[in-house]
Amino acid sequence: MKLKKKHFDIFTKTCEKWAKIYGLLDWDIIYGFDSSKDLLGNAARCTVNHDGRTAWISLNRDADLTVAQVKQFAFHEMTELLLAELQWLMEERFISEDEINTSRHRVINVLQNVLYPKY
């Protein structure tokens, strides 16, 4: 069964919730409701442009997912975005130790703010 607009609305709302929780408000996030072919068969996908701090978060309209799975994929893709800068730094050839430390601490601070008060 193809997903409907209501599933995409749940997906974007859940993504926006995690963007706020993770503090990803400095990213320009563009949401897409794309075909399986466009997403290379993935149920959802996160693609980023680090220079412009732009992210494309897409849900596969051809996927057969429950509402709970749609929400879980939204969480997953936003966590991909949270870690995208670290991934980018790991792939760069010339990076400074300060850049790595700054990015690592950005993730630590998010996890501290989200998880520490609850546990």
MARBA-3410 file (N, C-alpha, C, O; in Angstrom, 1 decimal):
119
0.8,-1.2,0.0,0.0,0.0,0.0,0.9,1.2,0.0,1.8,1.4,0.8 ~ 0.6,2.1,-0.9,1.4,3.4,-0.9,1.0,4.3,0.2,-0.2,4.2,0.7 ~ 1.9,5.0,0.7,1.6,6.0,1.8,0.8,7.1,1.3,0.9,7.5,0.1 ~ 0.1,7.7,2.2,-0.8,8.8,1.8,-0.2,10.1,2.4,0.8,10.1,3.1 ~ -0.8,11.2,2.0,-0.4,12.5,2.5,-0.4,12.6,4.0,0.5,13.2,4.6
-1.3,12.0,4.7,-1.4,12.0,6.1,-0.1,11.4,6.7,0.4,11.8,7.8 ~ 0.5,10.3,6.1,1.7,9.7,6.5,2.9,10.7,6.4,3.7,10.8,7.3 ~ 2.9,11.4,5.2,3.9,12.4,5.0,3.8,13.5,6.0,4.8,14.0,6.5 ~ 2.6,14.0,6.4,2.4,15.0,7.4,2.9,14.5,8.7,3.6,15.3,9.5 ~ 2.6,13.3,9.1,3.2,12.7,10.4,4.7,12.7,10.3,5.3,13.0,11.3
5.2,12.3,9.2,6.7,12.2,9.0,7.3,13.6,9.2,8.3,13.7,10.0 ~ 6.8,14.6,8.5,7.4,16.0,8.7,7.2,16.5,10.1,8.1,17.2,10.6 ~ 6.1,16.3,10.7,5.8,16.8,12.0,6.8,16.1,13.0,7.3,16.8,13.9 ~ 7.0,14.8,12.9,7.9,14.1,13.7,9.4,14.6,13.5,10.1,14.7,14.4 ~ 9.7,14.8,12.2,11.1,15.4,11.9,11.3,16.7,12.6,12.3,17.0,13.2
10.3,17.6,12.5,10.4,18.9,13.1,10.5,18.8,14.6,11.2,19.6,15.2 ~ 9.8,17.9,15.2,9.9,17.7,16.7,11.3,17.3,17.0,11.9,17.9,18.0 ~ 12.0,16.4,16.3,13.3,16.0,16.6,14.3,17.1,16.2,15.4,17.2,16.9 ~ 14.0,17.9,15.2,14.9,19.0,14.9,15.0,20.0,16.1,16.1,20.5,16.4 ~ 13.9,20.2,16.7,13.8,21.1,17.9,14.6,20.4,19.1,15.4,21.0,19.7
14.3,19.2,19.3,14.9,18.4,20.4,16.4,18.4,20.3,17.2,18.6,21.2 ~ 16.9,18.1,19.0,18.3,18.0,18.7,19.0,19.4,18.5,20.2,19.5,18.4 ~ 18.2,20.4,18.5,18.8,21.8,18.2,19.3,22.0,16.8,20.3,22.6,16.6 ~ 18.6,21.4,15.8,19.1,21.4,14.5,18.4,22.6,13.7,18.2,22.5,12.5 ~ 18.1,23.7,14.4,17.4,24.8,13.9,18.2,25.7,13.0,17.7,26.5,12.3
19.5,25.4,12.9,20.4,26.2,12.0,20.5,25.5,10.6,21.2,26.0,9.7 ~ 19.7,24.4,10.4,19.7,23.8,9.1,18.4,24.2,8.4,17.4,24.4,9.0 ~ 18.6,24.4,7.1,17.4,24.6,6.2,17.0,23.2,5.8,17.7,22.5,5.0 ~ 15.9,22.7,6.3,15.4,21.3,6.0,14.3,21.4,5.0,13.3,22.0,5.2 ~ 14.5,20.6,3.9,13.5,20.5,2.9,13.0,19.0,2.9,13.7,18.1,2.8
11.7,18.9,3.0,11.0,17.6,3.0,10.5,17.1,1.7,10.0,17.9,0.9 ~ 10.7,15.9,1.4,10.2,15.3,0.1,9.4,14.0,0.4,9.6,13.3,1.3 ~ 8.5,13.8,-0.5,7.6,12.6,-0.5,7.9,11.9,-1.9,7.1,12.1,-2.8 ~ 8.9,11.1,-1.9,9.5,10.7,-3.2,9.2,9.2,-3.5,8.7,8.5,-2.6 ~ 9.5,8.8,-4.7,9.3,7.5,-5.1,10.4,6.6,-4.7,11.5,7.0,-4.3
10.1,5.3,-4.7,11.1,4.3,-4.3,12.4,4.4,-5.2,13.5,4.3,-4.7 ~ 12.2,4.7,-6.5,13.3,4.8,-7.4,14.2,6.0,-7.0,15.4,5.9,-7.0 ~ 13.5,7.1,-6.6,14.3,8.3,-6.2,15.1,8.1,-5.0,16.2,8.7,-4.8 ~ 14.6,7.3,-4.1,15.3,7.0,-2.8,16.1,5.7,-2.8,16.5,5.2,-1.8 ~ 16.3,5.2,-4.0,17.2,4.0,-4.2,16.6,2.8,-3.4,17.4,2.0,-2.9
15.3,2.8,-3.2,14.7,1.7,-2.5,14.6,1.9,-1.0,14.0,1.0,-0.3 ~ 15.2,2.9,-0.5,15.2,3.2,1.0,13.8,3.7,1.4,13.1,4.3,0.6 ~ 13.4,3.4,2.6,12.1,3.8,3.1,12.1,5.3,3.4,11.1,6.0,3.3 ~ 13.3,5.8,3.7,13.5,7.3,4.0,15.0,7.6,3.7,15.8,6.7,3.7 ~ 15.3,8.9,3.6,16.7,9.2,3.3,17.0,10.6,3.7,16.1,11.5,3.7
18.2,10.9,4.1,18.7,12.2,4.5,19.9,12.5,3.6,20.9,11.7,3.6 ~ 19.9,13.6,2.9,21.0,14.1,2.1,21.3,15.5,2.6,20.4,16.3,2.8 ~ 22.6,15.8,2.7,23.0,17.1,3.2,24.0,17.8,2.3,24.7,17.2,1.6 ~ 23.9,19.2,2.4,24.9,20.0,1.8,25.5,20.8,3.0,24.8,21.7,3.5 ~ 26.7,20.5,3.4,27.2,21.1,4.6,27.5,22.6,4.4,27.3,23.4,5.3
28.0,23.0,3.2,28.3,24.4,3.0,27.1,25.3,3.2,27.2,26.4,3.8 ~ 26.0,24.9,2.7,24.8,25.7,2.8,23.9,25.3,4.0,22.9,25.9,4.2 ~ 24.4,24.3,4.8,23.6,23.8,5.9,22.1,23.5,5.5,21.2,23.9,6.1 ~ 22.0,22.8,4.4,20.7,22.4,3.8,20.6,20.9,3.9,21.6,20.1,3.5 ~ 19.5,20.4,4.3,19.2,18.9,4.4,17.9,18.6,3.6,17.0,19.4,3.7
18.0,17.5,2.9,16.8,17.0,2.2,16.4,15.7,2.9,17.2,14.8,2.9 ~ 15.3,15.7,3.5,14.8,14.6,4.3,13.6,14.0,3.5,12.6,14.8,3.3 ~ 13.6,12.8,3.0,12.6,12.3,2.2,12.0,11.0,2.7,12.7,10.2,3.3 ~ 10.7,10.8,2.5,10.0,9.6,2.8,9.6,9.0,1.5,9.1,9.6,0.6 ~ 9.7,7.6,1.5,9.3,6.9,0.3,7.8,6.7,0.2,7.3,5.9,1.1
7.2,7.3,-0.7,5.7,7.2,-0.8,5.3,5.8,-1.2,4.1,5.4,-1.1 ~ 6.2,5.0,-1.8,5.8,3.6,-2.2,6.1,2.6,-1.1,5.7,1.4,-1.3 ~ 6.6,3.0,0.0,6.9,2.1,1.1,5.6,1.6,1.8,4.6,2.3,1.8 ~ 5.6,0.4,2.4,4.5,-0.1,3.1,4.9,0.0,4.6,5.5,-0.9,5.2 ~ 4.4,1.1,5.2,4.8,1.4,6.6,3.6,1.7,7.5,2.6,2.2,7.0
3.7,1.3,8.7,2.7,1.7,9.7,3.0,3.1,10.2,4.1,3.7,9.9 ~ 2.1,3.8,10.9,2.4,5.1,11.4,3.5,5.1,12.4,4.4,6.0,12.3 ~ 3.6,4.0,13.2,4.8,3.9,14.1,6.1,3.8,13.4,7.1,4.4,13.8 ~ 6.1,3.1,12.3,7.3,3.0,11.5,7.7,4.3,10.8,8.8,4.7,10.7 ~ 6.7,5.1,10.3,6.9,6.4,9.7,7.6,7.3,10.8,8.5,8.0,10.5
7.1,7.3,12.0,7.7,8.1,13.1,9.1,7.6,13.4,10.0,8.5,13.6 ~ 9.3,6.3,13.4,10.6,5.8,13.7,11.6,6.2,12.6,12.8,6.6,12.8 ~ 11.2,6.2,11.3,12.1,6.6,10.2,12.3,8.1,10.3,13.4,8.6,10.0 ~ 11.4,8.9,10.7,11.6,10.3,11.0,12.7,10.5,12.0,13.6,11.3,11.8 ~ 12.6,9.8,13.1,13.6,9.9,14.2,15.0,9.5,13.6,16.0,10.2,13.8
15.0,8.4,12.8,16.3,7.9,12.3,16.9,8.9,11.4,18.1,9.2,11.5 ~ 16.1,9.5,10.5,16.7,10.5,9.5,17.2,11.8,10.2,18.2,12.4,9.8 ~ 16.5,12.2,11.2,16.9,13.4,12.0,18.2,13.1,12.8,19.0,13.9,13.0 ~ 18.3,11.8,13.3,19.5,11.5,13.9,20.7,11.4,12.9,21.8,11.7,13.3 ~ 20.4,11.0,11.7,21.4,11.0,10.6,21.9,12.5,10.4,23.1,12.7,10.3
20.9,13.4,10.5,21.3,14.8,10.3,22.1,15.3,11.5,23.1,16.1,11.3 ~ 21.8,14.9,12.7,22.5,15.2,13.9,24.0,14.8,13.7,24.9,15.6,14.1 ~ 24.2,13.7,13.2,25.6,13.1,13.1,26.2,13.4,11.7,27.4,13.1,11.5 ~ 25.5,14.2,10.8,26.0,14.4,9.5,27.4,15.2,9.5,28.3,14.9,8.7 ~ 27.5,16.2,10.4,28.7,16.9,10.5,29.9,16.1,10.8,31.0,16.2,10.3
29.7,15.2,11.8,30.8,14.3,12.2,31.2,13.4,11.0,32.4,13.2,10.7 ~ 30.2,12.9,10.3,30.5,12.0,9.1,31.3,12.8,8.1,32.2,12.3,7.5 ~ 30.8,14.1,7.8,31.5,14.9,6.9,33.0,15.2,7.3,33.9,15.1,6.5 ~ 33.2,15.5,8.6,34.5,15.7,9.1,35.4,14.5,8.9,36.6,14.5,8.6 ~ 34.8,13.3,9.2,35.6,12.0,9.0,36.0,11.8,7.6,37.0,11.1,7.4
35.2,12.3,6.7,35.6,12.1,5.2,36.5,13.1,4.7,37.1,13.0,3.6 ~ 36.7,14.3,5.4,37.5,15.3,4.9,39.0,14.9,5.1,39.4,14.2,6.0 ~ 39.8,15.4,4.2,41.2,15.1,4.3,42.0,16.0,5.2,42.9,15.5,6.0 ~ 41.6,17.3,5.2,42.3,18.2,6.1,41.3,18.9,7.0,40.6,19.8,6.7 ~ 41.4,18.4,8.2,40.5,19.0,9.3,41.4,19.2,10.5,42.4,18.4,10.8
41.0,20.1,11.3,41.7,20.4,12.5,41.1,19.6,13.7,40.0,19.2,13.7 ~ 41.9,19.4,14.7,41.5,18.7,15.9,40.4,19.5,16.6,39.4,19.0,17.1 ~ 40.5,20.9,16.5,39.4,21.7,17.1,38.1,21.5,16.4,37.0,21.5,17.0 ~ 38.1,21.3,15.0,36.8,21.1,14.3,36.2,19.7,14.8,35.0,19.7,15.0 ~ 37.0,18.7,15.0,36.5,17.4,15.4,35.9,17.6,16.8,34.9,17.1,17.1
36.7,18.2,17.7,36.2,18.4,19.1,34.9,19.2,19.2,34.0,18.9,20.0 ~ 34.8,20.3,18.4,33.6,21.1,18.4,32.4,20.3,17.9,31.4,20.3,18.6 ~ 32.6,19.5,16.9,31.5,18.7,16.4,31.1,17.6,17.4,29.9,17.4,17.6 ~ 32.1,16.9,17.9,31.8,15.9,18.9,31.1,16.5,20.1,30.1,15.8,20.6 ~ 31.5,17.6,20.6,30.9,18.2,21.8,29.5,18.7,21.5,28.6,18.8,22.3
29.2,19.1,20.2,27.9,19.5,19.8,26.9,18.3,20.0,25.8,18.4,20.5 ~ 27.3,17.1,19.6,26.5,15.9,19.8,26.4,15.5,21.2,25.3,15.2,21.7 ~ 27.5,15.6,22.0,27.4,15.3,23.4,26.5,16.2,24.1,25.7,15.8,24.9 ~ 26.5,17.5,23.8,25.6,18.5,24.4,24.1,18.2,24.1,23.3,18.3,25.0 ~ 23.9,17.8,22.9,22.5,17.4,22.5,22.0,16.2,23.3,21.0,16.2,23.9
22.9,15.2,23.3,22.5,14.0,24.1,22.4,14.3,25.6,21.5,13.7,26.2 ~ 23.2,15.1,26.1,23.1,15.5,27.5,21.8,16.2,27.8,21.2,15.9,28.8 ~ 21.4,17.1,26.9,20.2,17.9,27.2,19.0,17.0,27.0,17.9,17.2,27.6 ~ 19.0,16.0,26.1,17.9,15.2,25.8,17.8,14.0,26.7,16.7,13.7,27.3 ~ 18.9,13.3,27.0,18.9,12.1,27.8,19.1,12.3,29.3,18.4,11.6,30.1
20.1,13.1,29.6,20.5,13.1,31.0,19.4,13.5,32.0,19.3,12.9,33.0 ~ 18.6,14.5,31.7,17.5,14.8,32.6,16.5,13.7,32.9,15.8,13.6,33.9 ~ 16.4,12.8,31.9,15.4,11.7,32.0,15.9,10.5,32.7,15.1,9.6,33.1 ~ 17.2,10.3,32.8,17.8,9.1,33.4,18.6,9.3,34.6,19.1,8.4,35.2
END
